[in-house]
């Protein structure tokens, strides 16, 4: 199946590099290029449609953030943010995600083109994203029932991948403050973990920390696990260790295993949100075996249903909830009152 692609970037060089990337995929066809967001919106207004849009963040006129928001209102289409922003400013890319973009990718350059393996990896990722049926975020479902457990976890792990950042932010935004430590495992492309933690901090009323070297005392705060690392626990302290070999680093499975093997044991609460793949399923199975609590986002409301569906397959008794139901769990698990 062939997918039509529109490139939106004010840099002719960046557009040329992206064309060369897409040239490596027979099923990803660049059919339009625009040097500003307004030209894209004008084209959509004339009835043009695409299967995938790549979008720069900072452009003349309206930004990629505002353009993404307008596209979602006009004609919802999967948008991939191609960002060359440094970690210091990469929170802007997450504002575009909040506005409706699907994912963030480091903008490819000429150095990437020199490595066929890197190009092939990027093409596979773009192909996967182009094939995702877009689920609009205002979709409603029959409210899910959740039997409130009188037990409240002593620590909560939230795991997500594609489409996850705005849902993670929504769940955490109302906690004022969180009454337990919260570990966030969000799959991200390299270079965006600092920006994600910074952006999440602006969305939440609790302190958000990107875990760093050494052990630190666990407080009733939010902890983001950085790219390329897994957590390790010692008593009421948490640390990280580098992991260059696992498919996912950080990994929901590895995080839950570390928590279950720690003093928290069955007193862990797990929330698995939208995402590709099966990360979280093994961890959920392990947690279920010791009596922990597991909640997943209703797969029909997910941008990518892979992760929550895998958990449900592994743990049929896991609570499956729509976004309103997840808000209720967050209030029960995270709020101090």
N, C-alpha and C positions, 0 to 999 in steps of 0.2 A: 504494500500500500504506500502510495506517495503522499508526502505532506508538503504543503506550501508554506514558505517561510518569508517573513518580512524582517529586515534588519533596520533598526532605528538607532543611528549614532551620528553625531556631527563630525566625526573624524573620518575622512576618506581612507586613511591608512587602516583604521580599525575595521571599517567595513570591508576593505580588501582582504584583510586577514580572515575575517569571518567567512567571506565567500570561499576562500581556499579551504577552510575547514569543512564547510558544507559540500564542497566539490568532492569530498571523499566519501560522500553518502549518496547513492543513487536515489534513495527514497526521501531525501530532504532537499527540496528545490527552492532556491532563493528566487522569488518572483517579484519582489519589490524592495527598494531601499529608500530610506528617508533620512534627511539630516536634521530633522527636528520633530518633536512630538506632534505639533499642530498639523504637519503634512500627513502624518499617519491618521490622525483623527478625521481630517478632511476626506481621506480615501475611504475610511470606514463609513463616513457619512454618505458617501456616494454609493455604498452598497458592497464595496470590496470586502472580502473575508479571507482570513489566513488560518492555517492550522497551528502556527507557532509564530511568536514575535520575540525577537531579541531586542533588549532595550538598554540603552545607556542611562545613567542616573542624572548626570549633570550635562545639560544641553542648553543652547540658546532658547529663549522664550520659555515655554512651560517645561518643567523638569520631567524626568522619567517617572518621578513619584506621582505628579499630577496627571501625567499622560496615562499611567497604569490605572489610576482611579477612574478616569474618563472612559477608558476602554472597557472596564468592567461594567460600567453603566450603559455604554452604548452597544457593545457586542462582545460579551465575555469570551476571551480567547486566551489560551495559555501564554503567559509572558515570562520570559527568562531574563533576569537582570544580569547584564554583562558589566561587571564593575571592575575598574582599576583602582578604586579607592583604597587607601591604606587602612590598616586596622583602626587607626585613630579616627577616621571619618567613615568607616564602613557601616556605622549605624544608619546612615542615609539609605543604604541599600535595604535595610530592614523596614524603613518607613515605606519603601516601595512594595515590599512584601505585605505589609499591613494594608496597603492600598489595593492589593489584589494580585500582585505578581506571584508566580508559582514557585520560583526558586532563584538562587543567586549562584553565579559562576564567575570565577576570576576571568576577566577579559583576556582572551588569547592574544599572544604577540608573536613576532617573527621567530623568537626562540622556541616556542612551542611547535611551530611548523617544522622545525628542524628535527623533531623527534617523532617518528611515525607512531610509536607506542602511545605517546601522550595524545596525539591527534586521534588515534583510534579510540582511546578511553573517552575523550570528550565527545566524539561522535556517538558512541554508544549511549552516553548519558543524554545527549540531546534527542536522540531517536526515542528513548524511553519516555522522556518528558513530552515529546510531540504526540505520543500515542495515548496520553492520559485523558480520559473524558473529564472535562472540567465540571466540577461541582460548585455551583455558586454558594456563597457563604450564608445567604439568607434563606437557604432551603429549609423547609420545616418538615418535621416528621412527627409521628404520633409520640407524645411524650413517653419516655421510658420510665418504668417503675424501678425504684431502687429501695430495697429494704435497708433502712438505716441501721447499721451495726452499732451497738452500744459501745463497742471498742473503738477507740480512736488510735491510729498509728502513732508511733513515736518518731517516725521519720517517713518522708514521702519521696518517691522517685517518680519523675515525669519523663517519659521517653517519647521522642517524636523524630520524624524525618521530613520528607517533602510535604509542604503545606503546614508544618507544625508551628513556626514562630508566632503567628497571630493567635493561635489557639492556646499555646503556652501562656502568652501574655494575658489573654482573656481570663484563664483560670486563676492566674496569680494576682490579677489587678485588684480584686476585691478583698484580698487578705490584708488586714490592717491591725497589727502586723501578723505574719505567720507565727503560729504557736509552736511549730516544730521545724527542724531543719528540712529543707527541700533540695533534693539533688536533681538538676535538670540535665538530661542527656539528649541533646539536639544534634542530629547529624548535619554537618555543614561542610561546605567546600573549604579547603585550607585558606587561612587568612581572614576568616570572618568571625572567629569565636570572640575576640575582644569587642568587636562592634556589636555582636549579638548581646553580650552581657551588658554593654553600655546602653543599648537601646532598651533592653528588658528593664534596666534600672529606671528608665524614664517612664515606663508603663506601670511600674509597681510601686507600692508604698512601703515595701520591705527592702532591706539592704540586699543587693545582688553582688555576688563575688565570683570572679573567674578564679578557679582553683590554681594555685601556683606551687612552687617547690616547697618541700618540707611538710610536716604535719601541722595542722592547725586545729584548735578546739572547735567542735561543732556547736554553733549557736542557732537560735531560732531565726535563721536567715536563709536566703536562696543562694545555692552554689551551682555554678555552671562548670561542667567538666570540659576542659579545652580539647581541641583537636589533637589527635595523636597520643592521647593518654587514657589510662584507666584509673579508677579510684582504688584506694586501699584504705582499710579501716584499722584503727587500734584504739580500743576503748571508746572514748567520746571524742576521738580525734580522727581527722580525715586527711589523706594525702593523695598524691597521684604518682603514677609510674609510666614511663614512656612505653609505647607499644607500636612498633612499626610493622608488625606481622599480621595482626587481625584485620578482617574485612572491615569491621567497624571499630573505630577508636575515636571517641568513646563508644562503648557498647552498653545497651540496656541490659543484655544478658549478664555481662561481666559486672556491671554495677549492682544489680540485684543479688548476684551470687556473693559479692563482697559484703553487702549489707546483711544477708541472711547468715553468713558465716561469722558475723560480728556479734556484739552484745545485743543488737536489735532483734536478731532471729525472726520470729513470726510477727514482730510488732512493726513490720514494714508495710506501707501502703504503696501500691503500684498503679500508675495511670499511664496507659499506652494510647497515644494519639496517632493521627494520620501519618503515613509513611510507607515508602517502598520497602520490599524485603520482608524478612521474618524476625528481625532483631526484637527481642523482648519475649518471644514465645518460650524459649528454654528457661529464661529467668522467671517467667510467670509460672511455669510448671514447677520449678524449684520452690518458689514462694508458696504456691498452693499446697505443696506436700507438707509444709510446716505450719499451715494454717494462717498464712498472711492474707491480706485483702487486695483484690485485683479489680480494676475498673478499666474498660476500654471505650474509646469513642466508637459510636455506631458506624460500621463500615460504610453505610449508605450516605453518610454525611461527610466522608473523608475525601480529600483531594486524591489521596492514594490509600487504598484499603488494605494493602498488604500486611502491615504490622499488626493492626488490630484483628484482622481476620485470622492471622497465624496464632495469635494468643487465644482466640475463641476456639480454634481447632485443638489447641493443646490443653486448654482449661475450659471445657464447655460451661462450667458454672460461673465464669467471670461475668460481672455485671456489664451489660452493653448499653450505653447511654448516648442520647443526643447532646447537643451543646448545653441546653438548659439543665439536663440531668447532671452533666459534668460540673456546671456551676454549683449545683446543690451539694455534690460531693466535696468540692473545694471548700464550701462554707462549713461543712461538717468536719472535714479533716484539718483544715488549715487555720480557720479563724479561732482566735483566742476566746471568743465569747459565742 
